[in-house]
Amino acid sequence: MPPTRLSAWSSCWACSAVCTTASARRPGLKAHELIRCHGLTWSDILLTVALASPPKLGWRDKLAACTAHQHCLDSHERAFVLSLARWRGTPTEKQLAWLDHIYENWP
């Protein structure tokens, strides 16, 4: 049974100790040899990385982004973002919904 792309990529790093001295001097050649030794191509590796889902942003990350771009917001949105930045505790569902709306729709 052939290895999956991710397990093959992980095992490429595990077998890096068996590389030759000449390829150790050239990291690109070493990486190429390790990928080829598992029957993969660079396209396989890059496609796997590209298809990985981006991390989901939490409300604090969205708030930080909105605060950094507050000059793009209208006065009501700006007031809300600044008050939420001073908020202690977890925002309510309604506050989170408005923050999501602001984050997804700023210019």
Backbone bond lengths (Angstrom), bond angles and torsions (degrees), N, CA, C in turn:
res aa  C-N    CA-C-N  psi(-1)  N-CA   C-N-CA  omega(-1)  CA-C   N-CA-C  phi
1 M - - - 1.450 - - 1.523 108.98 -
2 P 1.341 118.57 125.74 1.463 120.61 -178.21 1.527 111.04 -71.32
3 P 1.327 117.60 148.07 1.458 120.15 179.97 1.521 111.17 -70.26
4 T 1.314 117.07 153.03 1.457 120.22 174.91 1.519 108.36 -71.34
5 R 1.303 115.37 165.16 1.467 118.78 -177.53 1.517 111.55 -60.94
6 L 1.333 116.93 -46.15 1.459 118.80 -177.82 1.519 112.46 -68.01
7 S 1.349 117.57 -40.26 1.462 118.30 179.93 1.527 110.21 -68.91
8 A 1.329 116.64 -34.60 1.465 119.33 177.39 1.523 110.14 -65.99
9 W 1.325 116.41 -41.05 1.463 120.00 178.83 1.521 110.11 -63.28
10 S 1.317 117.88 -41.71 1.464 120.97 178.27 1.510 111.20 -63.47
11 S 1.333 116.77 -41.62 1.457 118.92 -179.14 1.519 111.97 -72.48
12 C 1.341 117.98 -21.57 1.464 119.77 174.71 1.527 109.80 -60.81
13 W 1.311 116.06 -41.40 1.455 119.04 179.19 1.522 110.59 -69.32
14 A 1.313 117.81 -32.19 1.459 121.14 -179.86 1.523 111.04 -68.37
15 C 1.327 117.27 -34.84 1.468 118.94 -177.74 1.516 112.10 -92.88
16 S 1.321 118.21 13.43 1.459 120.05 -178.72 1.528 112.49 -66.97
17 A 1.324 118.26 -18.39 1.463 121.10 -179.57 1.521 112.09 -69.55
18 V 1.327 118.24 -16.92 1.459 120.18 -176.82 1.527 112.55 -95.20
19 C 1.317 117.57 12.31 1.457 119.32 -179.36 1.529 109.91 -72.76
20 T 1.307 114.79 161.05 1.462 119.53 179.96 1.520 109.75 -81.64
21 T 1.313 116.00 163.34 1.454 120.80 179.27 1.522 111.01 -63.38
22 A 1.327 116.73 -38.34 1.464 120.31 -179.20 1.524 110.81 -64.09
23 S 1.334 117.20 -42.27 1.467 118.40 -178.77 1.519 111.27 -74.46
24 A 1.333 117.93 -22.37 1.458 120.21 177.85 1.522 110.51 -67.84
25 R 1.325 116.46 -24.87 1.451 120.10 177.90 1.523 111.79 -77.25
26 R 1.311 116.36 -17.90 1.465 121.28 -179.54 1.530 108.60 -123.41
27 P 1.322 117.52 95.50 1.465 119.84 -176.95 1.527 113.78 -58.12
28 G 1.331 117.61 -34.93 1.461 119.99 179.09 1.513 111.90 -64.92
29 L 1.325 116.90 -41.76 1.462 121.38 178.51 1.524 110.29 -67.08
30 K 1.320 116.29 -39.73 1.463 120.80 178.35 1.527 110.32 -61.21
31 A 1.316 116.72 -47.36 1.464 120.20 179.35 1.521 110.65 -62.21
32 H 1.322 116.61 -40.84 1.465 120.67 179.41 1.536 110.52 -62.59
33 E 1.319 116.60 -44.19 1.467 120.31 179.18 1.531 111.20 -62.17
34 L 1.322 116.79 -41.87 1.459 120.21 -179.17 1.531 111.59 -65.99
35 I 1.291 116.26 -39.04 1.466 119.65 178.28 1.524 110.11 -67.04
36 R 1.322 116.82 -44.53 1.462 120.69 -179.01 1.526 112.03 -67.08
37 C 1.334 118.21 -31.90 1.467 120.42 -178.78 1.524 111.58 -65.14
38 H 1.330 117.31 -17.50 1.460 121.54 177.80 1.520 112.59 -105.91
39 G 1.332 115.70 12.38 1.458 119.81 176.74 1.521 113.62 72.46
40 L 1.307 116.93 23.69 1.460 120.93 179.91 1.516 110.29 -106.91
41 T 1.318 115.12 167.81 1.458 121.53 174.19 1.526 107.79 -123.33
42 W 1.311 116.13 168.62 1.460 119.54 177.69 1.531 110.44 -62.55
43 S 1.314 116.90 -33.45 1.472 120.16 177.91 1.523 111.04 -61.30
44 D 1.331 116.97 -39.46 1.466 120.09 177.49 1.523 110.84 -60.48
45 I 1.312 116.22 -45.02 1.463 121.14 -177.45 1.525 110.62 -68.00
46 L 1.322 117.11 -48.13 1.458 120.34 -177.96 1.518 111.71 -66.97
47 L 1.326 117.98 -35.71 1.453 121.27 178.07 1.517 110.33 -65.87
48 T 1.320 117.13 -40.88 1.465 121.24 178.48 1.521 110.58 -62.00
49 V 1.317 117.18 -42.04 1.457 121.11 179.59 1.526 110.19 -68.20
50 A 1.338 117.36 -40.72 1.464 121.10 -178.67 1.516 112.13 -67.41
51 L 1.330 117.79 -32.02 1.449 121.27 -177.34 1.526 113.22 -82.40
52 A 1.316 116.92 -10.81 1.466 119.67 178.80 1.527 108.24 -64.52
53 S 1.299 116.60 135.51 1.463 119.78 -177.02 1.524 109.96 -72.22
54 P 1.326 116.39 139.69 1.458 118.85 178.82 1.527 110.28 -68.52
55 P 1.297 116.85 152.40 1.461 118.46 179.46 1.525 110.71 -63.71
56 K 1.322 115.60 143.41 1.461 120.88 179.99 1.528 108.87 -78.48
57 L 1.325 115.79 131.25 1.453 120.30 -179.38 1.514 110.66 -78.33
58 G 1.298 116.09 137.27 1.450 121.84 175.64 1.522 110.09 -85.44
59 W 1.310 116.71 174.28 1.457 119.71 -177.07 1.526 111.73 -66.93
60 R 1.329 117.18 -30.75 1.471 119.46 179.07 1.534 111.08 -67.86
61 D 1.345 116.63 -37.89 1.470 120.30 177.04 1.525 111.07 -65.55
62 K 1.335 116.07 -42.79 1.461 120.10 178.43 1.519 110.89 -64.82
63 L 1.331 116.50 -40.46 1.460 120.86 178.36 1.528 110.49 -63.13
64 A 1.315 117.40 -42.84 1.469 121.12 178.62 1.523 110.98 -61.75
65 A 1.341 116.91 -41.73 1.465 120.43 179.00 1.526 110.61 -65.85
66 C 1.320 117.06 -43.06 1.471 120.40 179.14 1.524 111.08 -65.62
67 T 1.324 117.25 -39.34 1.459 121.00 178.50 1.526 110.71 -64.76
68 A 1.321 116.45 -40.05 1.467 120.50 179.31 1.528 111.68 -66.96
69 H 1.322 117.19 -26.20 1.469 121.49 -178.95 1.529 111.45 -113.19
70 Q 1.321 116.95 30.93 1.460 120.00 -176.00 1.522 112.66 -63.62
71 H 1.327 117.15 -22.91 1.465 119.98 177.76 1.537 111.84 -65.55
72 C 1.347 117.30 -18.25 1.462 122.01 178.69 1.532 112.38 -87.97
73 L 1.310 117.78 -7.21 1.458 121.83 -174.14 1.522 110.67 -96.18
74 D 1.346 115.25 156.15 1.456 118.01 174.11 1.534 108.83 -77.49
75 S 1.325 116.54 175.04 1.469 120.09 -172.55 1.532 112.54 -63.66
76 H 1.337 118.14 -37.58 1.465 120.62 -179.95 1.532 110.88 -68.33
77 E 1.319 115.59 -43.58 1.477 119.72 179.23 1.526 110.44 -65.06
78 R 1.334 116.07 -42.18 1.466 120.47 179.97 1.526 110.33 -62.01
79 A 1.327 117.08 -44.75 1.467 121.00 179.37 1.520 110.67 -62.25
80 F 1.336 116.87 -41.13 1.461 120.51 179.06 1.526 111.16 -64.29
81 V 1.331 116.69 -46.62 1.472 120.86 -178.16 1.528 110.31 -62.61
82 L 1.330 117.20 -42.74 1.459 119.92 -179.63 1.524 111.75 -68.05
83 S 1.334 117.27 -36.68 1.467 118.80 177.46 1.525 110.83 -70.53
84 L 1.325 117.13 -35.91 1.467 119.95 178.22 1.530 110.84 -68.01
85 A 1.327 116.74 -30.79 1.470 120.07 177.48 1.525 111.14 -65.25
86 R 1.343 116.60 -27.78 1.472 120.63 177.98 1.523 112.18 -91.61
87 W 1.310 116.78 -6.14 1.465 123.06 -175.89 1.527 110.42 -64.48
88 R 1.299 116.63 135.94 1.470 120.89 175.82 1.517 107.59 -103.72
89 G 1.301 115.83 129.99 1.454 120.02 -179.29 1.522 111.84 100.98
90 T 1.303 114.81 -171.65 1.459 121.12 -178.72 1.526 109.13 -88.12
91 P 1.344 117.32 134.86 1.470 119.82 178.25 1.533 111.36 -64.97
92 T 1.315 115.36 156.42 1.459 120.73 177.29 1.526 109.42 -74.02
93 E 1.321 116.26 168.82 1.471 120.41 177.91 1.523 111.12 -59.85
94 K 1.332 116.62 -39.40 1.460 120.62 -179.96 1.535 110.57 -65.32
95 Q 1.327 116.49 -42.35 1.468 119.89 177.39 1.521 111.32 -63.99
96 L 1.331 116.63 -42.36 1.463 120.16 178.53 1.521 111.28 -63.38
97 A 1.323 116.93 -38.75 1.464 120.73 179.19 1.525 110.54 -63.79
98 W 1.333 116.82 -42.50 1.467 119.45 179.92 1.532 110.72 -69.22
99 L 1.319 117.14 -39.03 1.462 120.33 176.67 1.525 110.52 -61.56
100 D 1.332 117.49 -43.77 1.462 120.53 176.91 1.522 110.86 -59.54
101 H 1.334 116.43 -43.47 1.463 121.08 -179.79 1.543 110.30 -61.35
102 I 1.317 116.42 -45.93 1.464 120.12 179.66 1.523 110.50 -63.44
103 Y 1.322 116.77 -45.90 1.465 121.72 -177.94 1.534 111.42 -61.45
104 E 1.315 116.95 -42.92 1.466 120.36 -176.60 1.517 113.58 -78.12
105 N 1.329 118.34 -17.24 1.463 119.70 -173.28 1.523 115.23 -117.73
106 W 1.335 118.40 8.22 1.458 115.91 179.92 1.524 108.25 -71.32
107 P 1.342 115.28 150.23 1.490 119.48 -174.69 1.504 113.78 -64.08
